[in-house]
Amino acid sequence: MKFKAEIDVMPLDALLDPQGKAVTGSMKNIGLEAIDGVRIGRHVRLFVEAASKEEAEQKVEEACKKLLANQIMESYTYTVEPVS
């Protein structure tokens, strides 16, 4: 079976996010003072072949831990759904 994974990788809350800080400052400059606390991360979409959803989730978890996220500085969440 083929599965689609949607993965969000974000900097840990305890760490500075220079990109997010710059965007937050820019929001104020364009009149959007109500927007604050911007954090910038990345979104990854991938497809995986697996016998079951559980196996696909295990493969996605391994990809996140080994390559897609730096666990010292980032957290990640993901969803895995079958492709129809």
Stockholm file with secondary structure:
# STOCKHOLM 1.0

chainA/1-84         MKFKAEIDVMPLDALLDPQGKAVTGSMKNIGLEAIDGVRIGRHVRLFVEAASKEEAEQKVEEACKKLLANQIMESYTYTVEPVS
#=GR chainA/1-84 SS CEEEEEEEEEECTTSCCHHHHHHHHHHHHTTCTTCCCCCCCEEEEEEEECSSHHHHHHHHHHHIIIIICCTTTEEEEEEEEECC
#=GC SS_cons        CEEEEEEEEEECTTSCCHHHHHHHHHHHHTTCTTCCCCCCCEEEEEEEECSSHHHHHHHHHHHIIIIICCTTTEEEEEEEEECC
//
